[in-house]
Amino acid sequence: MYDLELGQVVAHINRKKAKRVCIQLPDGLKPKAQFIQRYIEKNTTSRVFIWGGSCFGSCDIPLEIKSLGIDLLIQWGHSEWR
């Protein structure tokens, strides 16, 4: 099981006052996308968009989100960030 650190995510979103947040998950975590979306929307004033495309690491940034007016992109991965 992964620690998604949702408390830290919510705190960061609130600090940034982000209104439109995109979450990007690797395939193994995509089944958790709706849970993450609901959690964030319940604990912030943000609207959350789920990126359904690829996620092959932190360098795989979906440039298309610029046209959606996204304020903040949050990525999760399978590996611990060191």
Biopython code that builds the backbone (N, CA, C, O; Angstrom):
import numpy as np
from Bio.PDB.StructureBuilder import StructureBuilder

atoms = [
    (1, "MET", "N", (0.837, -1.181, 0.000)),
    (1, "MET", "CA", (0.000, 0.000, 0.000)),
    (1, "MET", "C", (0.881, 1.244, 0.000)),
    (1, "MET", "O", (1.944, 1.261, 0.620)),
    (2, "TYR", "N", (0.441, 2.260, -0.683)),
    (2, "TYR", "CA", (1.210, 3.493, -0.804)),
    (2, "TYR", "C", (0.669, 4.563, 0.129)),
    (2, "TYR", "O", (-0.535, 4.630, 0.374)),
    (3, "ASP", "N", (1.544, 5.388, 0.643)),
    (3, "ASP", "CA", (1.138, 6.567, 1.402)),
    (3, "ASP", "C", (1.038, 7.704, 0.396)),
    (3, "ASP", "O", (2.056, 8.207, -0.079)),
    (4, "LEU", "N", (-0.167, 8.105, 0.073)),
    (4, "LEU", "CA", (-0.387, 9.145, -0.932)),
    (4, "LEU", "C", (-0.150, 10.543, -0.384)),
    (4, "LEU", "O", (-0.183, 11.514, -1.140)),
    (5, "GLU", "N", (0.088, 10.662, 0.918)),
    (5, "GLU", "CA", (0.390, 11.937, 1.577)),
    (5, "GLU", "C", (-0.655, 12.999, 1.246)),
    (5, "GLU", "O", (-0.318, 14.143, 0.943)),
    (6, "LEU", "N", (-1.926, 12.605, 1.309)),
    (6, "LEU", "CA", (-3.000, 13.520, 0.922)),
    (6, "LEU", "C", (-3.109, 14.728, 1.840)),
    (6, "LEU", "O", (-3.529, 15.797, 1.397)),
    (7, "GLY", "N", (-2.743, 14.582, 3.099)),
    (7, "GLY", "CA", (-2.738, 15.731, 4.006)),
    (7, "GLY", "C", (-1.773, 16.803, 3.538)),
    (7, "GLY", "O", (-2.086, 17.993, 3.569)),
    (8, "GLN", "N", (-0.587, 16.369, 3.101)),
    (8, "GLN", "CA", (0.403, 17.317, 2.576)),
    (8, "GLN", "C", (-0.055, 17.923, 1.259)),
    (8, "GLN", "O", (0.187, 19.100, 0.992)),
    (9, "VAL", "N", (-0.716, 17.118, 0.440)),
    (9, "VAL", "CA", (-1.235, 17.609, -0.846)),
    (9, "VAL", "C", (-2.262, 18.704, -0.603)),
    (9, "VAL", "O", (-2.206, 19.764, -1.226)),
    (10, "VAL", "N", (-3.195, 18.449, 0.298)),
    (10, "VAL", "CA", (-4.238, 19.435, 0.611)),
    (10, "VAL", "C", (-3.619, 20.712, 1.170)),
    (10, "VAL", "O", (-4.011, 21.812, 0.781)),
    (11, "ALA", "N", (-2.659, 20.575, 2.074)),
    (11, "ALA", "CA", (-1.997, 21.750, 2.655)),
    (11, "ALA", "C", (-1.307, 22.568, 1.568)),
    (11, "ALA", "O", (-1.378, 23.797, 1.578)),
    (12, "HIS", "N", (-0.646, 21.898, 0.635)),
    (12, "HIS", "CA", (0.050, 22.596, -0.452)),
    (12, "HIS", "C", (-0.947, 23.326, -1.359)),
    (12, "HIS", "O", (-0.727, 24.479, -1.730)),
    (13, "ILE", "N", (-2.030, 22.654, -1.707)),
    (13, "ILE", "CA", (-3.051, 23.281, -2.553)),
    (13, "ILE", "C", (-3.620, 24.520, -1.864)),
    (13, "ILE", "O", (-3.796, 25.562, -2.496)),
    (14, "ASN", "N", (-3.905, 24.402, -0.571)),
    (14, "ASN", "CA", (-4.449, 25.544, 0.164)),
    (14, "ASN", "C", (-3.449, 26.687, 0.267)),
    (14, "ASN", "O", (-3.830, 27.853, 0.171)),
    (15, "ARG", "N", (-2.158, 26.362, 0.464)),
    (15, "ARG", "CA", (-1.123, 27.403, 0.512)),
    (15, "ARG", "C", (-1.035, 28.148, -0.809)),
    (15, "ARG", "O", (-0.900, 29.371, -0.840)),
    (16, "LYS", "N", (-1.114, 27.390, -1.906)),
    (16, "LYS", "CA", (-1.000, 27.986, -3.246)),
    (16, "LYS", "C", (-2.303, 28.650, -3.707)),
    (16, "LYS", "O", (-2.318, 29.391, -4.689)),
    (17, "LYS", "N", (-3.396, 28.374, -2.985)),
    (17, "LYS", "CA", (-4.725, 28.884, -3.352)),
    (17, "LYS", "C", (-5.099, 28.472, -4.772)),
    (17, "LYS", "O", (-5.710, 29.237, -5.519)),
    (18, "ALA", "N", (-4.721, 27.254, -5.124)),
    (18, "ALA", "CA", (-4.992, 26.723, -6.465)),
    (18, "ALA", "C", (-6.472, 26.404, -6.606)),
    (18, "ALA", "O", (-7.060, 25.766, -5.733)),
    (19, "LYS", "N", (-7.060, 26.836, -7.680)),
    (19, "LYS", "CA", (-8.485, 26.599, -7.936)),
    (19, "LYS", "C", (-8.712, 25.434, -8.892)),
    (19, "LYS", "O", (-9.727, 24.743, -8.802)),
    (20, "ARG", "N", (-7.776, 25.218, -9.798)),
    (20, "ARG", "CA", (-7.878, 24.131, -10.779)),
    (20, "ARG", "C", (-6.617, 23.292, -10.668)),
    (20, "ARG", "O", (-5.522, 23.739, -11.008)),
    (21, "VAL", "N", (-6.791, 22.059, -10.182)),
    (21, "VAL", "CA", (-5.672, 21.163, -9.908)),
    (21, "VAL", "C", (-5.799, 19.940, -10.801)),
    (21, "VAL", "O", (-6.878, 19.360, -10.930)),
    (22, "CYS", "N", (-4.696, 19.554, -11.413)),
    (22, "CYS", "CA", (-4.657, 18.333, -12.214)),
    (22, "CYS", "C", (-3.823, 17.303, -11.464)),
    (22, "CYS", "O", (-2.725, 17.598, -10.993)),
    (23, "ILE", "N", (-4.364, 16.084, -11.360)),
    (23, "ILE", "CA", (-3.590, 15.007, -10.751)),
    (23, "ILE", "C", (-3.169, 14.023, -11.841)),
    (23, "ILE", "O", (-3.947, 13.682, -12.732)),
    (24, "GLN", "N", (-1.926, 13.582, -11.745)),
    (24, "GLN", "CA", (-1.350, 12.663, -12.725)),
    (24, "GLN", "C", (-0.815, 11.450, -11.980)),
    (24, "GLN", "O", (0.002, 11.575, -11.069)),
    (25, "LEU", "N", (-1.287, 10.277, -12.380)),
    (25, "LEU", "CA", (-0.951, 9.039, -11.683)),
    (25, "LEU", "C", (-0.416, 7.998, -12.658)),
    (25, "LEU", "O", (-0.855, 7.943, -13.806)),
    (26, "PRO", "N", (0.529, 7.171, -12.211)),
    (26, "PRO", "CA", (0.942, 6.034, -13.034)),
    (26, "PRO", "C", (-0.195, 5.013, -13.072)),
    (26, "PRO", "O", (-1.098, 5.050, -12.236)),
    (27, "ASP", "N", (-0.147, 4.110, -14.037)),
    (27, "ASP", "CA", (-1.241, 3.154, -14.240)),
    (27, "ASP", "C", (-1.630, 2.398, -12.974)),
    (27, "ASP", "O", (-2.817, 2.174, -12.734)),
    (28, "GLY", "N", (-0.673, 2.007, -12.174)),
    (28, "GLY", "CA", (-0.968, 1.237, -10.974)),
    (28, "GLY", "C", (-1.754, 1.996, -9.918)),
    (28, "GLY", "O", (-2.404, 1.382, -9.072)),
    (29, "LEU", "N", (-1.704, 3.320, -9.955)),
    (29, "LEU", "CA", (-2.429, 4.141, -8.993)),
    (29, "LEU", "C", (-3.698, 4.765, -9.582)),
    (29, "LEU", "O", (-4.477, 5.375, -8.850)),
    (30, "LYS", "N", (-3.914, 4.622, -10.875)),
    (30, "LYS", "CA", (-5.098, 5.221, -11.499)),
    (30, "LYS", "C", (-6.416, 4.737, -10.898)),
    (30, "LYS", "O", (-7.375, 5.509, -10.880)),
    (31, "PRO", "N", (-6.517, 3.501, -10.406)),
    (31, "PRO", "CA", (-7.769, 3.111, -9.757)),
    (31, "PRO", "C", (-8.103, 3.955, -8.522)),
    (31, "PRO", "O", (-9.260, 3.988, -8.101)),
    (32, "LYS", "N", (-7.133, 4.624, -7.946)),
    (32, "LYS", "CA", (-7.342, 5.487, -6.785)),
    (32, "LYS", "C", (-7.702, 6.918, -7.176)),
    (32, "LYS", "O", (-7.935, 7.747, -6.297)),
    (33, "ALA", "N", (-7.752, 7.225, -8.460)),
    (33, "ALA", "CA", (-7.936, 8.604, -8.926)),
    (33, "ALA", "C", (-9.205, 9.251, -8.397)),
    (33, "ALA", "O", (-9.167, 10.397, -7.949)),
    (34, "GLN", "N", (-10.314, 8.552, -8.439)),
    (34, "GLN", "CA", (-11.565, 9.141, -7.982)),
    (34, "GLN", "C", (-11.547, 9.392, -6.473)),
    (34, "GLN", "O", (-12.059, 10.409, -6.005)),
    (35, "PHE", "N", (-10.965, 8.476, -5.723)),
    (35, "PHE", "CA", (-10.830, 8.673, -4.276)),
    (35, "PHE", "C", (-9.996, 9.926, -3.998)),
    (35, "PHE", "O", (-10.371, 10.753, -3.166)),
    (36, "ILE", "N", (-8.868, 10.062, -4.696)),
    (36, "ILE", "CA", (-7.992, 11.224, -4.509)),
    (36, "ILE", "C", (-8.740, 12.503, -4.879)),
    (36, "ILE", "O", (-8.685, 13.493, -4.150)),
    (37, "GLN", "N", (-9.435, 12.479, -6.007)),
    (37, "GLN", "CA", (-10.187, 13.640, -6.455)),
    (37, "GLN", "C", (-11.203, 14.073, -5.390)),
    (37, "GLN", "O", (-11.271, 15.249, -5.033)),
    (38, "ARG", "N", (-11.975, 13.134, -4.897)),
    (38, "ARG", "CA", (-12.995, 13.457, -3.887)),
    (38, "ARG", "C", (-12.370, 13.991, -2.604)),
    (38, "ARG", "O", (-12.875, 14.944, -2.010)),
    (39, "TYR", "N", (-11.278, 13.379, -2.183)),
    (39, "TYR", "CA", (-10.607, 13.812, -0.958)),
    (39, "TYR", "C", (-10.142, 15.258, -1.089)),
    (39, "TYR", "O", (-10.376, 16.074, -0.198)),
    (40, "ILE", "N", (-9.487, 15.568, -2.191)),
    (40, "ILE", "CA", (-8.976, 16.926, -2.394)),
    (40, "ILE", "C", (-10.122, 17.919, -2.481)),
    (40, "ILE", "O", (-10.074, 18.973, -1.847)),
    (41, "GLU", "N", (-11.147, 17.601, -3.254)),
    (41, "GLU", "CA", (-12.260, 18.533, -3.416)),
    (41, "GLU", "C", (-13.028, 18.737, -2.109)),
    (41, "GLU", "O", (-13.578, 19.814, -1.880)),
    (42, "LYS", "N", (-13.070, 17.726, -1.262)),
    (42, "LYS", "CA", (-13.748, 17.847, 0.036)),
    (42, "LYS", "C", (-12.972, 18.745, 0.995)),
    (42, "LYS", "O", (-13.566, 19.421, 1.835)),
    (43, "ASN", "N", (-11.638, 18.753, 0.870)),
    (43, "ASN", "CA", (-10.785, 19.450, 1.825)),
    (43, "ASN", "C", (-10.162, 20.737, 1.303)),
    (43, "ASN", "O", (-9.348, 21.354, 1.990)),
    (44, "THR", "N", (-10.533, 21.143, 0.105)),
    (44, "THR", "CA", (-10.051, 22.397, -0.479)),
    (44, "THR", "C", (-11.210, 23.043, -1.238)),
    (44, "THR", "O", (-12.315, 22.503, -1.294)),
    (45, "THR", "N", (-10.934, 24.196, -1.811)),
    (45, "THR", "CA", (-11.930, 24.840, -2.680)),
    (45, "THR", "C", (-11.582, 24.600, -4.150)),
    (45, "THR", "O", (-12.100, 25.287, -5.030)),
    (46, "SER", "N", (-10.726, 23.650, -4.410)),
    (46, "SER", "CA", (-10.246, 23.368, -5.763)),
    (46, "SER", "C", (-11.166, 22.431, -6.523)),
    (46, "SER", "O", (-11.890, 21.622, -5.942)),
    (47, "ARG", "N", (-11.116, 22.565, -7.822)),
    (47, "ARG", "CA", (-11.724, 21.593, -8.721)),
    (47, "ARG", "C", (-10.576, 20.729, -9.238)),
    (47, "ARG", "O", (-9.543, 21.248, -9.659)),
    (48, "VAL", "N", (-10.760, 19.423, -9.203)),
    (48, "VAL", "CA", (-9.689, 18.495, -9.559)),
    (48, "VAL", "C", (-9.983, 17.829, -10.902)),
    (48, "VAL", "O", (-11.081, 17.326, -11.144)),
    (49, "PHE", "N", (-8.978, 17.842, -11.757)),
    (49, "PHE", "CA", (-9.034, 17.189, -13.059)),
    (49, "PHE", "C", (-8.071, 16.010, -13.027)),
    (49, "PHE", "O", (-6.947, 16.129, -12.540)),
    (50, "ILE", "N", (-8.514, 14.886, -13.541)),
    (50, "ILE", "CA", (-7.692, 13.676, -13.557)),
    (50, "ILE", "C", (-7.077, 13.526, -14.940)),
    (50, "ILE", "O", (-7.793, 13.450, -15.939)),
    (51, "TRP", "N", (-5.754, 13.485, -14.997)),
    (51, "TRP", "CA", (-5.055, 13.260, -16.266)),
    (51, "TRP", "C", (-5.078, 11.762, -16.552)),
    (51, "TRP", "O", (-4.530, 10.972, -15.785)),
    (52, "GLY", "N", (-5.710, 11.377, -17.650)),
    (52, "GLY", "CA", (-5.834, 9.963, -17.989)),
    (52, "GLY", "C", (-4.733, 9.455, -18.892)),
    (52, "GLY", "O", (-4.673, 8.262, -19.192)),
    (53, "GLY", "N", (-3.863, 10.345, -19.328)),
    (53, "GLY", "CA", (-2.786, 9.948, -20.236)),
    (53, "GLY", "C", (-1.629, 9.301, -19.494)),
    (53, "GLY", "O", (-1.767, 8.871, -18.349)),
    (54, "SER", "N", (-0.510, 9.241, -20.154)),
    (54, "SER", "CA", (0.671, 8.561, -19.620)),
    (54, "SER", "C", (1.266, 9.291, -18.424)),
    (54, "SER", "O", (1.034, 10.482, -18.217)),
    (55, "CYS", "N", (2.032, 8.552, -17.652)),
    (55, "CYS", "CA", (2.801, 9.108, -16.540)),
    (55, "CYS", "C", (4.019, 8.224, -16.346)),
    (55, "CYS", "O", (3.984, 7.251, -15.594)),
    (56, "PHE", "N", (5.090, 8.571, -17.029)),
    (56, "PHE", "CA", (6.319, 7.769, -16.976)),
    (56, "PHE", "C", (7.407, 8.481, -16.193)),
    (56, "PHE", "O", (8.576, 8.451, -16.576)),
    (57, "GLY", "N", (7.026, 9.116, -15.104)),
    (57, "GLY", "CA", (7.994, 9.813, -14.273)),
    (57, "GLY", "C", (7.755, 11.305, -14.270)),
    (57, "GLY", "O", (6.908, 11.820, -15.001)),
    (58, "SER", "N", (8.518, 11.995, -13.431)),
    (58, "SER", "CA", (8.299, 13.425, -13.234)),
    (58, "SER", "C", (8.618, 14.258, -14.475)),
    (58, "SER", "O", (8.249, 15.431, -14.545)),
    (59, "CYS", "N", (9.297, 13.663, -15.449)),
    (59, "CYS", "CA", (9.599, 14.410, -16.678)),
    (59, "CYS", "C", (8.446, 14.318, -17.683)),
    (59, "CYS", "O", (8.481, 14.973, -18.725)),
    (60, "ASP", "N", (7.433, 13.515, -17.378)),
    (60, "ASP", "CA", (6.304, 13.315, -18.288)),
    (60, "ASP", "C", (5.176, 14.289, -17.926)),
    (60, "ASP", "O", (4.140, 13.890, -17.394)),
    (61, "ILE", "N", (5.396, 15.548, -18.219)),
    (61, "ILE", "CA", (4.438, 16.599, -17.878)),
    (61, "ILE", "C", (3.475, 16.796, -19.038)),
    (61, "ILE", "O", (3.904, 17.022, -20.169)),
    (62, "PRO", "N", (2.164, 16.711, -18.766)),
    (62, "PRO", "CA", (1.187, 16.902, -19.839)),
    (62, "PRO", "C", (1.065, 18.386, -20.203)),
    (62, "PRO", "O", (0.405, 19.146, -19.494)),
    (63, "LEU", "N", (1.685, 18.787, -21.281)),
    (63, "LEU", "CA", (1.687, 20.194, -21.679)),
    (63, "LEU", "C", (0.302, 20.695, -22.058)),
    (63, "LEU", "O", (0.057, 21.901, -22.072)),
    (64, "GLU", "N", (-0.596, 19.782, -22.361)),
    (64, "GLU", "CA", (-1.951, 20.151, -22.757)),
    (64, "GLU", "C", (-2.728, 20.834, -21.631)),
    (64, "GLU", "O", (-3.729, 21.501, -21.894)),
    (65, "ILE", "N", (-2.289, 20.680, -20.399)),
    (65, "ILE", "CA", (-3.038, 21.267, -19.285)),
    (65, "ILE", "C", (-2.975, 22.788, -19.281)),
    (65, "ILE", "O", (-3.800, 23.438, -18.641)),
    (66, "LYS", "N", (-2.009, 23.360, -19.985)),
    (66, "LYS", "CA", (-1.929, 24.826, -20.070)),
    (66, "LYS", "C", (-3.220, 25.399, -20.628)),
    (66, "LYS", "O", (-3.716, 26.414, -20.139)),
    (67, "SER", "N", (-3.759, 24.763, -21.634)),
    (67, "SER", "CA", (-4.973, 25.271, -22.266)),
    (67, "SER", "C", (-6.211, 25.089, -21.385)),
    (67, "SER", "O", (-7.257, 25.672, -21.668)),
    (68, "LEU", "N", (-6.107, 24.292, -20.326)),
    (68, "LEU", "CA", (-7.222, 24.078, -19.402)),
    (68, "LEU", "C", (-7.219, 25.064, -18.241)),
    (68, "LEU", "O", (-8.140, 25.069, -17.424)),
    (69, "GLY", "N", (-6.193, 25.891, -18.166)),
    (69, "GLY", "CA", (-6.101, 26.859, -17.079)),
    (69, "GLY", "C", (-5.785, 26.226, -15.731)),
    (69, "GLY", "O", (-6.238, 26.706, -14.691)),
    (70, "ILE", "N", (-5.015, 25.158, -15.753)),
    (70, "ILE", "CA", (-4.648, 24.452, -14.522)),
    (70, "ILE", "C", (-3.656, 25.298, -13.720)),
    (70, "ILE", "O", (-2.666, 25.792, -14.260)),
    (71, "ASP", "N", (-3.938, 25.456, -12.431)),
    (71, "ASP", "CA", (-3.060, 26.222, -11.538)),
    (71, "ASP", "C", (-1.927, 25.378, -10.964)),
    (71, "ASP", "O", (-0.845, 25.888, -10.673)),
    (72, "LEU", "N", (-2.190, 24.076, -10.805)),
    (72, "LEU", "CA", (-1.226, 23.223, -10.119)),
    (72, "LEU", "C", (-1.333, 21.791, -10.638)),
    (72, "LEU", "O", (-2.432, 21.250, -10.759)),
    (73, "LEU", "N", (-0.200, 21.187, -10.940)),
    (73, "LEU", "CA", (-0.130, 19.787, -11.347)),
    (73, "LEU", "C", (0.495, 19.005, -10.199)),
    (73, "LEU", "O", (1.549, 19.374, -9.681)),
    (74, "ILE", "N", (-0.168, 17.922, -9.810)),
    (74, "ILE", "CA", (0.372, 17.050, -8.765)),
    (74, "ILE", "C", (0.563, 15.672, -9.362)),
    (74, "ILE", "O", (-0.369, 15.084, -9.911)),
    (75, "GLN", "N", (1.781, 15.161, -9.251)),
    (75, "GLN", "CA", (2.126, 13.849, -9.794)),
    (75, "GLN", "C", (2.440, 12.892, -8.655)),
    (75, "GLN", "O", (3.040, 13.271, -7.650)),
    (76, "TRP", "N", (2.024, 11.654, -8.831)),
    (76, "TRP", "CA", (2.392, 10.585, -7.917)),
    (76, "TRP", "C", (3.186, 9.555, -8.694)),
    (76, "TRP", "O", (3.048, 9.444, -9.912)),
    (77, "GLY", "N", (4.014, 8.805, -7.994)),
    (77, "GLY", "CA", (4.780, 7.743, -8.620)),
    (77, "GLY", "C", (4.801, 6.512, -7.733)),
    (77, "GLY", "O", (4.301, 6.531, -6.608)),
    (78, "HIS", "N", (5.378, 5.453, -8.249)),
    (78, "HIS", "CA", (5.489, 4.219, -7.482)),
    (78, "HIS", "C", (6.699, 4.201, -6.565)),
    (78, "HIS", "O", (6.725, 3.474, -5.572)),
    (79, "SER", "N", (7.682, 4.988, -6.894)),
    (79, "SER", "CA", (8.939, 4.971, -6.138)),
    (79, "SER", "C", (8.987, 6.107, -5.136)),
    (79, "SER", "O", (8.400, 7.169, -5.344)),
    (80, "GLU", "N", (9.697, 5.866, -4.047)),
    (80, "GLU", "CA", (9.887, 6.892, -3.043)),
    (80, "GLU", "C", (10.790, 7.981, -3.597)),
    (80, "GLU", "O", (11.808, 7.687, -4.223)),
    (81, "TRP", "N", (10.424, 9.237, -3.371)),
    (81, "TRP", "CA", (11.226, 10.381, -3.825)),
    (81, "TRP", "C", (12.337, 10.597, -2.826)),
    (81, "TRP", "O", (12.075, 10.735, -1.631)),
    (82, "ARG", "N", (13.588, 10.628, -3.294)),
    (82, "ARG", "CA", (14.726, 10.807, -2.383)),
    (82, "ARG", "C", (15.527, 12.010, -2.774)),
    (82, "ARG", "O", (16.525, 12.324, -2.125)),
]
sb = StructureBuilder()
sb.init_structure("model")
sb.init_model(0)
sb.init_chain("A")
sb.init_seg("    ")
for serial, (resi, resn, name, xyz) in enumerate(atoms, 1):
    if name == "N":
        sb.init_residue(resn, " ", resi, " ")
    sb.init_atom(name, np.array(xyz, "f"), 0.0, 1.0, " ", f" {name:<3s}", serial, name[0])
structure = sb.get_structure()
